[in-house]
């Protein structure tokens, strides 16, 4: 159980770091950053990675 949760957390963290880098490089807008963060933490993210 914890291993799946750890993988999901690492995956989300990688996505967020990538998004932040794109944002600081002015490749994406603030709205886009927030939308993508919402998707990263959206329902089902942890459940999907456990299967």
Buried (B, 14 or more C-beta within 10 A) or exposed (E): EEEEEEEBEEBBEEBBEEBEEBBEEEEBEEEEBEEBBEEBEEEEBBEEBEE
